[in-house]
Amino acid sequence: MRSETLKLLRRKSFKAQQNVYDVTPAVRKQSPRVSLSSYGISPHALEIVIDGPAVTPTTTKALLDAGFNVNVERSPARIFDDSEFEAVGASLVPEASWVDAPYDHIIVGLKELPEDSFALRHTHVQFAHCFKNQGGWQDVLSRFSLGGGTLLDLEFLTDDSGRRVAAFGYHAGYAGAALAIEAWAWQLNNPPSKPLPGVKPYANQSLLLDDVRSKMAEGEAKAGHKPRVLVIGALGRCGRGAVDLCRQAGVPEDSILKWDMAETAKGGPFGEIVESDIFVNCIYLSSPIPPFLDAESLASSNRNLSVVCDVGCDTTNPHNPIPIYTENSTFSSPTLPAKVPNGPPLTVISIDHLPSLLPREASEAFSQALMPSLLQLKDRSSSKVWQQAEQLYKEKVLTLPETLRTAVATVTGTQGAVGTVKYVDR
Ligand SMILES: NC(=O)c1ccc[n+]([C@@H]2O[C@H](COP(=O)([O-])OP(=O)(O)OC[C@H]3O[C@@H](n4cnc5c(N)ncnc54)[C@H](O)[C@@H]3O)[C@@H](O)[C@H]2O)c1
């Protein structure tokens, strides 16, 4: 082995893995995970985006019933209490203790691991945000390659038709449409100097729905009608969520315009958008398209549009089809003002973590969608979804500079015993 590689490996020391109590405070503070082995699952908690795990109490029970061992890290912050996991029979383990799990455990989490430099030896199932050359991707990816670990990235788990196995879209659209209706009603009853107040995650969906219904009634009292809502990307995950929210809130069916590829084929900008009260964009932007609205269409005397919710949130994409805002809004400040030459004020909702408004339901839906694949972890070598994910990981590792990919740790035995890890050149 080249001395350069050896130095790198030493620097990215594995000492944190020798004993659970050797782990640095930084590692200890990370969000909790679940660890499963082929006879048990040990994943990192899906705390990232959602404040809820990729494995919920319901899906934990399904995994236990299927013969997995499931170790769930304790967490005071997770949307599901530790006791809910205990009640279904999971083993509760200390926060951040996955680093000491035997190497044949699979570490399942939602969010990326906190930044650190020690190399990773386990197989990790999580969102890692390093396969598309994102900032710092080499640092993230090389932790796996240098440690002999494997990254099976949740973002790229696809079924036979190439569709993602699990995603958070439905609840993003649902939450986005909910906030859009609330913003519409608020703006009718308040001056532009008083933007929609901050929102907090809801304990459950029916509480959100109650709020939307009562606020929509306030808007209706002022406007004399319920809002007309145009959803583009209505056939996708986010779009279906947005349409369902509108229906459940009581927007009449003929006031919910459901557009997808066929309706936008002629190319924007579209008069129907500015003539609606609310526009919810739910498209997956895969190639440049003409804008859906622009300064000219917004200047139309037919404009009723007062709220745009861009669930797609291609905020920094140069081809963002909603080129009327440049930053993301947040739960504490959900709306941003957009420039309009005349007519009613216009605000934009561009929150990029909308499912967090409904952490319980969003986690449960994600976890249920992931479940059939998690069950296949028992026999990963014959599972197409995991084989594809592993192949993709290997291909991405090959795009690393040689010094970050050539050393691979072959792990034998269990963790903790010095000398059970040997590094081999590839
Ligand atoms: N803001 C958030 O918190 C949040 C959360 C989850 C997903 N998203 C984003 O939302 C977007 C949609 O995700 P999804 O899971 O619903 O995708 P999806 O693939 O399930 O659905 C996208 C839909 O958009 C349609 N579409 C694509 N281009 C179109 C066009 N030019 N005109 C009309 N329709 C078009 C497709 O036909 C499809 O029906 C993605 O960009 C995703 O990253 C945002």
The ligand as a MOL file (V3000), in Angstrom:
LIG
                    3D

  0  0  0     0  0            999 V3000
M  V30 BEGIN CTAB
M  V30 COUNTS 44 48 0 0 0
M  V30 BEGIN ATOM
M  V30 1 N -40.3530 21.6910 -1.0410 0
M  V30 2 C -40.2200 20.5070 -0.4670 0
M  V30 3 O -40.1690 20.3760 0.7510 0
M  V30 4 C -40.1570 19.2840 -1.3460 0
M  V30 5 C -40.3150 18.0140 -0.7750 0
M  V30 6 C -40.3310 16.8900 -1.6050 0
M  V30 7 C -40.1240 17.0480 -2.9840 0
M  V30 8 N -39.8950 18.3010 -3.4720 0 CHG=1
M  V30 9 C -39.6500 18.5160 -4.9220 0
M  V30 10 O -40.8810 18.5100 -5.6090 0
M  V30 11 C -40.6510 18.1340 -6.9640 0
M  V30 12 C -41.6740 17.1000 -7.3850 0
M  V30 13 O -41.4280 15.8970 -6.6690 0
M  V30 14 P -42.3710 14.6160 -6.8670 0
M  V30 15 O -41.8770 13.5670 -5.9370 0
M  V30 16 O -43.8060 15.0230 -6.7860 0 CHG=-1
M  V30 17 O -42.0280 14.2320 -8.3740 0
M  V30 18 P -42.8640 13.2830 -9.3050 0
M  V30 19 O -41.9230 12.8160 -10.3410 0
M  V30 20 O -43.6610 12.2910 -8.5150 0
M  V30 21 O -43.9450 14.2630 -9.9890 0
M  V30 22 C -43.5830 15.3130 -10.8350 0
M  V30 23 C -44.7630 15.5950 -11.7620 0
M  V30 24 O -44.4360 16.7650 -12.5020 0
M  V30 25 C -44.8800 16.5540 -13.8380 0
M  V30 26 N -44.1350 17.4680 -14.6920 0
M  V30 27 C -42.8020 17.4780 -14.9470 0
M  V30 28 N -42.5100 18.4770 -15.7800 0
M  V30 29 C -43.6740 19.1120 -16.0520 0
M  V30 30 C -44.0210 20.2130 -16.8530 0
M  V30 31 N -43.1150 20.8760 -17.5680 0
M  V30 32 N -45.3110 20.5760 -16.9130 0
M  V30 33 C -46.2390 19.9230 -16.2060 0
M  V30 34 N -45.9790 18.8670 -15.4080 0
M  V30 35 C -44.7050 18.4720 -15.3510 0
M  V30 36 C -44.5940 15.0840 -14.0930 0
M  V30 37 O -45.3360 14.6050 -15.1980 0
M  V30 38 C -45.0230 14.4730 -12.7690 0
M  V30 39 O -46.4010 14.1540 -12.7840 0
M  V30 40 C -39.2130 17.6570 -7.0250 0
M  V30 41 O -38.4190 18.6850 -7.5630 0
M  V30 42 C -38.8410 17.4320 -5.5790 0
M  V30 43 O -37.4590 17.6210 -5.3430 0
M  V30 44 C -39.9180 19.4110 -2.7010 0
M  V30 END ATOM
M  V30 BEGIN BOND
M  V30 1 1 1 2
M  V30 2 2 2 3
M  V30 3 1 2 4
M  V30 4 1 4 5
M  V30 5 2 4 44
M  V30 6 2 5 6
M  V30 7 1 6 7
M  V30 8 2 7 8
M  V30 9 1 8 9
M  V30 10 1 8 44
M  V30 11 1 9 10
M  V30 12 1 9 42
M  V30 13 1 10 11
M  V30 14 1 11 12
M  V30 15 1 11 40
M  V30 16 1 12 13
M  V30 17 1 13 14
M  V30 18 2 14 15
M  V30 19 1 14 16
M  V30 20 1 14 17
M  V30 21 1 17 18
M  V30 22 2 18 19
M  V30 23 1 18 20
M  V30 24 1 18 21
M  V30 25 1 21 22
M  V30 26 1 22 23
M  V30 27 1 23 24
M  V30 28 1 23 38
M  V30 29 1 24 25
M  V30 30 1 25 26
M  V30 31 1 25 36
M  V30 32 1 26 27
M  V30 33 1 26 35
M  V30 34 2 27 28
M  V30 35 1 28 29
M  V30 36 1 29 30
M  V30 37 2 29 35
M  V30 38 1 30 31
M  V30 39 2 30 32
M  V30 40 1 32 33
M  V30 41 2 33 34
M  V30 42 1 34 35
M  V30 43 1 36 37
M  V30 44 1 36 38
M  V30 45 1 38 39
M  V30 46 1 40 41
M  V30 47 1 40 42
M  V30 48 1 42 43
M  V30 END BOND
M  V30 END CTAB
M  END
